[in-house]
Amino acid sequence: MSEAKRNLLENFLSLGALQIVGYIIPLINLPYLSRILGVEKFGLVFFAFAFMQYFIMLTDYGFGLSATREIAINRHNSNNISNIFSAVTFIKFCLLIISFLILCIMIIFIPKLHQNWLIFILSFLMVVGNAIYPVWFFQGMERMKYITFLNILAKIIFLVLIFIFVKKESDYIIVPLLNSLGFLVSGIIGMYFAIKELGARLYIPKWSTIKKQFKYSSEFFLSRASLSIFTNTNSFCLGLISSTIMVGYYVAAEKIYAAISGLVGPITGALYPFIAKNKDIKLYKKIFTGVVIVNIFICAFVFIFAPDIITIFYGKDMYNAYKILRIFCFLTMISVPHMMLGYPLLGAMGYTKQVNASIIISSFIHIIGLTTLYFTGIMNIYTIALMVLVTESFVFILRGYWVLKYKLLKTNKEVI
């Protein structure tokens, strides 16, 4: 096995371990929380969580893609790496301050947020932890193993604290605090390893460097922002127009969907820098085929046993969420292939504009769809889920068209 493929396997296993723990733990604590907090408080907690995703998206500003590629290309040049690392960290810190100011203003002027202001402030700490966590740096360096163990340890500690401190419905306010602590611990540990173990230097960078990184990541940010429109906006809109009980049903099904589709995360995360550097299309096609086949079997199983899965995980009070979960099964059969066609293939081969365009175009379709649902008076938990399915289908069609158009699966092409 070549060194490049060995690094790919090592990073896949590291990312896989993080991803598995990252999805197993919610599947342990969410059933517990849904039973202890009840559907209404459960929905409120995750309504706040969905709101925080906008700020996470803003502070990320597409660096998870742009900076990962920059680090992967320059990883043998320590000066360039430190310049990129410092510039990205500085920009994230500035965006973090802006995000907090926006949150404070919205809490003051939006009654539904003002009534539960503390839960939103505590939830914002997860934005802080996410902003300082340089996962983009480790992916670009293909050295995820350095933080795998401690990251998993931090998540396990968070899980234990949930069982220790959350004992009754009124403890719902503790949940965002404990969740945020997990993000903060991971962020601090990640920053420590980046600087102490991998030699990244942190300093105030030149304005020209900051401007360059900010400008380069802008197109990626637009793509990520568009993606948030048809992911986080759904539960957030549902919380604004409906009760938090409906949010609870939606989140319960969505978390299982996220756990399934998220299994491909380690693969796309490891493939992106690998394909960008090695252009090994033959290996990519083998991995793509295997992922799609496994995904179909998983989706079929979940669809058939959806009522039992919801009841086992969340209890009888969440039973009605099984209908949403079945819609998400069809969604997963579409989203997983288009994730594999995105940055691991189109993006890595230089067609980042096409990848971003697929998200941006589809997000506009989603906005039009949600607006239509709202003004026609038929916006509800089911029509929102179906609208997500339509939107994801457009992403798949667009990406599939460009892959065929540029004949990316026929030969090992050079990046453009």
NORVENCOR-V832967 format. One record per residue. N is the residue number from 1. RES is the residue in three letters. OMEGA is omega in whole degrees, -180 to 180 (999 if undefined). BURIAL is 1 if it has 9 or more other C-alpha atoms within 8 Angstrom, else 0. Layout:
# NORVENCOR-V832967
n=N res=RES omega=OMEGA burial=BURIAL
n=N res=RES omega=OMEGA burial=BURIAL
This chain:
# NORVENCOR-V832967
n=1 res=MET omega=-180 burial=0
n=2 res=SER omega=180 burial=0
n=3 res=GLU omega=-180 burial=0
n=4 res=ALA omega=180 burial=0
n=5 res=LYS omega=178 burial=0
n=6 res=ARG omega=176 burial=1
n=7 res=ASN omega=178 burial=1
n=8 res=LEU omega=-179 burial=1
n=9 res=LEU omega=-179 burial=1
n=10 res=GLU omega=180 burial=1
n=11 res=ASN omega=176 burial=1
n=12 res=PHE omega=180 burial=1
n=13 res=LEU omega=179 burial=1
n=14 res=SER omega=178 burial=1
n=15 res=LEU omega=179 burial=1
n=16 res=GLY omega=179 burial=1
n=17 res=ALA omega=179 burial=1
n=18 res=LEU omega=-177 burial=1
n=19 res=GLN omega=-179 burial=1
n=20 res=ILE omega=179 burial=1
n=21 res=VAL omega=-180 burial=1
n=22 res=GLY omega=179 burial=1
n=23 res=TYR omega=177 burial=1
n=24 res=ILE omega=-178 burial=1
n=25 res=ILE omega=175 burial=1
n=26 res=PRO omega=180 burial=1
n=27 res=LEU omega=173 burial=1
n=28 res=ILE omega=-175 burial=0
n=29 res=ASN omega=-180 burial=1
n=30 res=LEU omega=175 burial=1
n=31 res=PRO omega=178 burial=1
n=32 res=TYR omega=-178 burial=1
n=33 res=LEU omega=-179 burial=1
n=34 res=SER omega=179 burial=1
n=35 res=ARG omega=-178 burial=1
n=36 res=ILE omega=-174 burial=1
n=37 res=LEU omega=-173 burial=1
n=38 res=GLY omega=-174 burial=1
n=39 res=VAL omega=-175 burial=1
n=40 res=GLU omega=-180 burial=1
n=41 res=LYS omega=175 burial=1
n=42 res=PHE omega=179 burial=1
n=43 res=GLY omega=180 burial=1
n=44 res=LEU omega=180 burial=1
n=45 res=VAL omega=-176 burial=1
n=46 res=PHE omega=168 burial=1
n=47 res=PHE omega=177 burial=1
n=48 res=ALA omega=179 burial=1
n=49 res=PHE omega=179 burial=1
n=50 res=ALA omega=179 burial=1
n=51 res=PHE omega=-179 burial=1
n=52 res=MET omega=-179 burial=1
n=53 res=GLN omega=177 burial=1
n=54 res=TYR omega=-180 burial=1
n=55 res=PHE omega=174 burial=1
n=56 res=ILE omega=177 burial=1
n=57 res=MET omega=-179 burial=1
n=58 res=LEU omega=-179 burial=1
n=59 res=THR omega=175 burial=1
n=60 res=ASP omega=177 burial=1
n=61 res=TYR omega=177 burial=1
n=62 res=GLY omega=-177 burial=1
n=63 res=PHE omega=177 burial=1
n=64 res=GLY omega=178 burial=1
n=65 res=LEU omega=-177 burial=1
n=66 res=SER omega=-178 burial=1
n=67 res=ALA omega=176 burial=1
n=68 res=THR omega=180 burial=1
n=69 res=ARG omega=180 burial=1
n=70 res=GLU omega=179 burial=1
n=71 res=ILE omega=-179 burial=1
n=72 res=ALA omega=-179 burial=1
n=73 res=ILE omega=-173 burial=0
n=74 res=ASN omega=-169 burial=1
n=75 res=ARG omega=178 burial=1
n=76 res=HIS omega=178 burial=0
n=77 res=ASN omega=-174 burial=0
n=78 res=SER omega=180 burial=1
n=79 res=ASN omega=178 burial=0
n=80 res=ASN omega=180 burial=1
n=81 res=ILE omega=-180 burial=1
n=82 res=SER omega=177 burial=1
n=83 res=ASN omega=179 burial=1
n=84 res=ILE omega=-178 burial=1
n=85 res=PHE omega=-178 burial=1
n=86 res=SER omega=-179 burial=1
n=87 res=ALA omega=-179 burial=1
n=88 res=VAL omega=179 burial=1
n=89 res=THR omega=179 burial=1
n=90 res=PHE omega=180 burial=1
n=91 res=ILE omega=179 burial=1
n=92 res=LYS omega=180 burial=1
n=93 res=PHE omega=178 burial=1
n=94 res=CYS omega=179 burial=0
n=95 res=LEU omega=178 burial=1
n=96 res=LEU omega=178 burial=1
n=97 res=ILE omega=179 burial=0
n=98 res=ILE omega=-180 burial=0
n=99 res=SER omega=-179 burial=1
n=100 res=PHE omega=178 burial=1
n=101 res=LEU omega=178 burial=0
n=102 res=ILE omega=179 burial=0
n=103 res=LEU omega=-179 burial=0
n=104 res=CYS omega=180 burial=0
n=105 res=ILE omega=-179 burial=0
n=106 res=MET omega=178 burial=1
n=107 res=ILE omega=-179 burial=1
n=108 res=ILE omega=-170 burial=1
n=109 res=PHE omega=179 burial=0
n=110 res=ILE omega=-175 burial=0
n=111 res=PRO omega=-176 burial=0
n=112 res=LYS omega=176 burial=0
n=113 res=LEU omega=-179 burial=1
n=114 res=HIS omega=-178 burial=1
n=115 res=GLN omega=-178 burial=0
n=116 res=ASN omega=-171 burial=0
n=117 res=TRP omega=-175 burial=1
n=118 res=LEU omega=-178 burial=0
n=119 res=ILE omega=178 burial=1
n=120 res=PHE omega=178 burial=1
n=121 res=ILE omega=179 burial=0
n=122 res=LEU omega=179 burial=1
n=123 res=SER omega=-178 burial=1
n=124 res=PHE omega=179 burial=1
n=125 res=LEU omega=177 burial=1
n=126 res=MET omega=176 burial=1
n=127 res=VAL omega=178 burial=1
n=128 res=VAL omega=180 burial=1
n=129 res=GLY omega=179 burial=1
n=130 res=ASN omega=-178 burial=1
n=131 res=ALA omega=-178 burial=1
n=132 res=ILE omega=-179 burial=1
n=133 res=TYR omega=-173 burial=1
n=134 res=PRO omega=-179 burial=1
n=135 res=VAL omega=178 burial=0
n=136 res=TRP omega=-180 burial=1
n=137 res=PHE omega=-179 burial=1
n=138 res=PHE omega=177 burial=1
n=139 res=GLN omega=179 burial=1
n=140 res=GLY omega=179 burial=1
n=141 res=MET omega=-176 burial=1
n=142 res=GLU omega=-179 burial=1
n=143 res=ARG omega=-177 burial=1
n=144 res=MET omega=-176 burial=1
n=145 res=LYS omega=-176 burial=1
n=146 res=TYR omega=-177 burial=0
n=147 res=ILE omega=-175 burial=1
n=148 res=THR omega=-175 burial=1
n=149 res=PHE omega=-176 burial=0
n=150 res=LEU omega=177 burial=1
n=151 res=ASN omega=177 burial=1
n=152 res=ILE omega=179 burial=1
n=153 res=LEU omega=180 burial=0
n=154 res=ALA omega=-180 burial=1
n=155 res=LYS omega=178 burial=1
n=156 res=ILE omega=177 burial=1
n=157 res=ILE omega=178 burial=1
n=158 res=PHE omega=180 burial=1
n=159 res=LEU omega=-179 burial=1
n=160 res=VAL omega=-179 burial=0
n=161 res=LEU omega=177 burial=1
n=162 res=ILE omega=-179 burial=1
n=163 res=PHE omega=-179 burial=1
n=164 res=ILE omega=-169 burial=0
n=165 res=PHE omega=-178 burial=0
n=166 res=VAL omega=-174 burial=1
n=167 res=LYS omega=-178 burial=0
n=168 res=LYS omega=-174 burial=0
n=169 res=GLU omega=-178 burial=1
n=170 res=SER omega=178 burial=0
n=171 res=ASP omega=-177 burial=1
n=172 res=TYR omega=-178 burial=1
n=173 res=ILE omega=-180 burial=1
n=174 res=ILE omega=-174 burial=1
n=175 res=VAL omega=179 burial=1
n=176 res=PRO omega=178 burial=1
n=177 res=LEU omega=-180 burial=1
n=178 res=LEU omega=178 burial=1
n=179 res=ASN omega=179 burial=1
n=180 res=SER omega=178 burial=1
n=181 res=LEU omega=177 burial=1
n=182 res=GLY omega=178 burial=1
n=183 res=PHE omega=-178 burial=1
n=184 res=LEU omega=179 burial=1
n=185 res=VAL omega=179 burial=1
n=186 res=SER omega=-179 burial=1
n=187 res=GLY omega=180 burial=1
n=188 res=ILE omega=179 burial=1
n=189 res=ILE omega=180 burial=1
n=190 res=GLY omega=178 burial=1
n=191 res=MET omega=179 burial=1
n=192 res=TYR omega=-179 burial=1
n=193 res=PHE omega=180 burial=1
n=194 res=ALA omega=-176 burial=1
n=195 res=ILE omega=-173 burial=1
n=196 res=LYS omega=-174 burial=0
n=197 res=GLU omega=-176 burial=0
n=198 res=LEU omega=169 burial=0
n=199 res=GLY omega=177 burial=0
n=200 res=ALA omega=179 burial=1
n=201 res=ARG omega=-178 burial=0
n=202 res=LEU omega=180 burial=0
n=203 res=TYR omega=177 burial=0
n=204 res=ILE omega=-175 burial=0
n=205 res=PRO omega=177 burial=1
n=206 res=LYS omega=-180 burial=0
n=207 res=TRP omega=-180 burial=0
n=208 res=SER omega=179 burial=0
n=209 res=THR omega=178 burial=1
n=210 res=ILE omega=-179 burial=1
n=211 res=LYS omega=-179 burial=0
n=212 res=LYS omega=-179 burial=0
n=213 res=GLN omega=-180 burial=1
n=214 res=PHE omega=-179 burial=1
n=215 res=LYS omega=-178 burial=0
n=216 res=TYR omega=-176 burial=1
n=217 res=SER omega=-175 burial=1
n=218 res=SER omega=-179 burial=1
n=219 res=GLU omega=176 burial=1
n=220 res=PHE omega=179 burial=1
n=221 res=PHE omega=179 burial=1
n=222 res=LEU omega=178 burial=1
n=223 res=SER omega=-180 burial=1
n=224 res=ARG omega=179 burial=1
n=225 res=ALA omega=178 burial=1
n=226 res=SER omega=178 burial=1
n=227 res=LEU omega=180 burial=1
n=228 res=SER omega=-178 burial=1
n=229 res=ILE omega=-179 burial=1
n=230 res=PHE omega=170 burial=1
n=231 res=THR omega=-176 burial=1
n=232 res=ASN omega=-176 burial=1
n=233 res=THR omega=-174 burial=1
n=234 res=ASN omega=179 burial=1
n=235 res=SER omega=179 burial=1
n=236 res=PHE omega=178 burial=1
n=237 res=CYS omega=179 burial=0
n=238 res=LEU omega=179 burial=1
n=239 res=GLY omega=-179 burial=1
n=240 res=LEU omega=-175 burial=0
n=241 res=ILE omega=-175 burial=0
n=242 res=SER omega=-180 burial=0
n=243 res=SER omega=177 burial=1
n=244 res=THR omega=175 burial=1
n=245 res=ILE omega=178 burial=1
n=246 res=MET omega=176 burial=1
n=247 res=VAL omega=178 burial=1
n=248 res=GLY omega=178 burial=1
n=249 res=TYR omega=-177 burial=1
n=250 res=TYR omega=-179 burial=1
n=251 res=VAL omega=-180 burial=1
n=252 res=ALA omega=179 burial=1
n=253 res=ALA omega=-177 burial=1
n=254 res=GLU omega=-179 burial=1
n=255 res=LYS omega=176 burial=1
n=256 res=ILE omega=175 burial=1
n=257 res=TYR omega=-179 burial=1
n=258 res=ALA omega=179 burial=0
n=259 res=ALA omega=-180 burial=1
n=260 res=ILE omega=-178 burial=1
n=261 res=SER omega=-180 burial=1
n=262 res=GLY omega=179 burial=1
n=263 res=LEU omega=180 burial=1
n=264 res=VAL omega=-179 burial=1
n=265 res=GLY omega=178 burial=1
n=266 res=PRO omega=-179 burial=1
n=267 res=ILE omega=180 burial=1
n=268 res=THR omega=180 burial=1
n=269 res=GLY omega=179 burial=1
n=270 res=ALA omega=-178 burial=1
n=271 res=LEU omega=-174 burial=1
n=272 res=TYR omega=178 burial=1
n=273 res=PRO omega=-179 burial=1
n=274 res=PHE omega=-180 burial=1
n=275 res=ILE omega=179 burial=1
n=276 res=ALA omega=-177 burial=1
n=277 res=LYS omega=-171 burial=0
n=278 res=ASN omega=178 burial=0
n=279 res=LYS omega=-178 burial=1
n=280 res=ASP omega=-177 burial=0
n=281 res=ILE omega=180 burial=1
n=282 res=LYS omega=178 burial=1
n=283 res=LEU omega=180 burial=0
n=284 res=TYR omega=-178 burial=1
n=285 res=LYS omega=177 burial=1
n=286 res=LYS omega=-180 burial=0
n=287 res=ILE omega=-180 burial=0
n=288 res=PHE omega=-179 burial=1
n=289 res=THR omega=-180 burial=0
n=290 res=GLY omega=-179 burial=0
n=291 res=VAL omega=-178 burial=1
n=292 res=VAL omega=-179 burial=1
n=293 res=ILE omega=180 burial=0
n=294 res=VAL omega=-179 burial=0
n=295 res=ASN omega=-180 burial=1
n=296 res=ILE omega=-180 burial=1
n=297 res=PHE omega=180 burial=0
n=298 res=ILE omega=-179 burial=1
n=299 res=CYS omega=179 burial=1
n=300 res=ALA omega=180 burial=1
n=301 res=PHE omega=-179 burial=0
n=302 res=VAL omega=179 burial=1
n=303 res=PHE omega=-177 burial=1
n=304 res=ILE omega=-174 burial=0
n=305 res=PHE omega=-177 burial=0
n=306 res=ALA omega=180 burial=1
n=307 res=PRO omega=-179 burial=1
n=308 res=ASP omega=-180 burial=0
n=309 res=ILE omega=179 burial=1
n=310 res=ILE omega=-178 burial=1
n=311 res=THR omega=-180 burial=1
n=312 res=ILE omega=-176 burial=0
n=313 res=PHE omega=-170 burial=1
n=314 res=TYR omega=-178 burial=1
n=315 res=GLY omega=-174 burial=1
n=316 res=LYS omega=-179 burial=0
n=317 res=ASP omega=-178 burial=0
n=318 res=MET omega=-173 burial=1
n=319 res=TYR omega=-176 burial=1
n=320 res=ASN omega=180 burial=0
n=321 res=ALA omega=-176 burial=1
n=322 res=TYR omega=179 burial=1
n=323 res=LYS omega=177 burial=1
n=324 res=ILE omega=179 burial=1
n=325 res=LEU omega=179 burial=1
n=326 res=ARG omega=175 burial=1
n=327 res=ILE omega=180 burial=1
n=328 res=PHE omega=176 burial=1
n=329 res=CYS omega=176 burial=1
n=330 res=PHE omega=179 burial=1
n=331 res=LEU omega=-179 burial=1
n=332 res=THR omega=180 burial=1
n=333 res=MET omega=178 burial=1
n=334 res=ILE omega=-173 burial=1
n=335 res=SER omega=-179 burial=1
n=336 res=VAL omega=176 burial=1
n=337 res=PRO omega=-177 burial=1
n=338 res=HIS omega=172 burial=1
n=339 res=MET omega=179 burial=1
n=340 res=MET omega=179 burial=1
n=341 res=LEU omega=-175 burial=1
n=342 res=GLY omega=-174 burial=1
n=343 res=TYR omega=178 burial=1
n=344 res=PRO omega=179 burial=1
n=345 res=LEU omega=-178 burial=1
n=346 res=LEU omega=-178 burial=1
n=347 res=GLY omega=-179 burial=1
n=348 res=ALA omega=-180 burial=1
n=349 res=MET omega=174 burial=1
n=350 res=GLY omega=-178 burial=1
n=351 res=TYR omega=-178 burial=1
n=352 res=THR omega=-180 burial=1
n=353 res=LYS omega=179 burial=0
n=354 res=GLN omega=178 burial=1
n=355 res=VAL omega=-180 burial=1
n=356 res=ASN omega=-180 burial=1
n=357 res=ALA omega=180 burial=1
n=358 res=SER omega=179 burial=1
n=359 res=ILE omega=-176 burial=1
n=360 res=ILE omega=179 burial=1
n=361 res=ILE omega=-179 burial=0
n=362 res=SER omega=179 burial=1
n=363 res=SER omega=176 burial=1
n=364 res=PHE omega=176 burial=0
n=365 res=ILE omega=-180 burial=1
n=366 res=HIS omega=178 burial=1
n=367 res=ILE omega=179 burial=1
n=368 res=ILE omega=-180 burial=0
n=369 res=GLY omega=180 burial=1
n=370 res=LEU omega=179 burial=1
n=371 res=THR omega=178 burial=0
n=372 res=THR omega=179 burial=0
n=373 res=LEU omega=-177 burial=1
n=374 res=TYR omega=-175 burial=1
n=375 res=PHE omega=175 burial=0
n=376 res=THR omega=176 burial=0
n=377 res=GLY omega=-178 burial=0
n=378 res=ILE omega=177 burial=0
n=379 res=MET omega=177 burial=1
n=380 res=ASN omega=-175 burial=0
n=381 res=ILE omega=-177 burial=1
n=382 res=TYR omega=-179 burial=0
n=383 res=THR omega=176 burial=1
n=384 res=ILE omega=179 burial=1
n=385 res=ALA omega=179 burial=1
n=386 res=LEU omega=178 burial=1
n=387 res=MET omega=176 burial=1
n=388 res=VAL omega=179 burial=1
n=389 res=LEU omega=178 burial=1
n=390 res=VAL omega=-177 burial=0
n=391 res=THR omega=179 burial=1
n=392 res=GLU omega=178 burial=1
n=393 res=SER omega=177 burial=1
n=394 res=PHE omega=178 burial=1
n=395 res=VAL omega=-179 burial=1
n=396 res=PHE omega=-179 burial=1
n=397 res=ILE omega=-179 burial=0
n=398 res=LEU omega=-179 burial=1
n=399 res=ARG omega=178 burial=1
n=400 res=GLY omega=178 burial=1
n=401 res=TYR omega=-178 burial=0
n=402 res=TRP omega=176 burial=1
n=403 res=VAL omega=178 burial=1
n=404 res=LEU omega=-178 burial=1
n=405 res=LYS omega=-177 burial=0
n=406 res=TYR omega=175 burial=0
n=407 res=LYS omega=-175 burial=0
n=408 res=LEU omega=-178 burial=1
n=409 res=LEU omega=-176 burial=1
n=410 res=LYS omega=-176 burial=0
n=411 res=THR omega=174 burial=0
n=412 res=ASN omega=-175 burial=1
n=413 res=LYS omega=174 burial=0
n=414 res=GLU omega=178 burial=0
n=415 res=VAL omega=-177 burial=0
n=416 res=ILE omega=999 burial=0
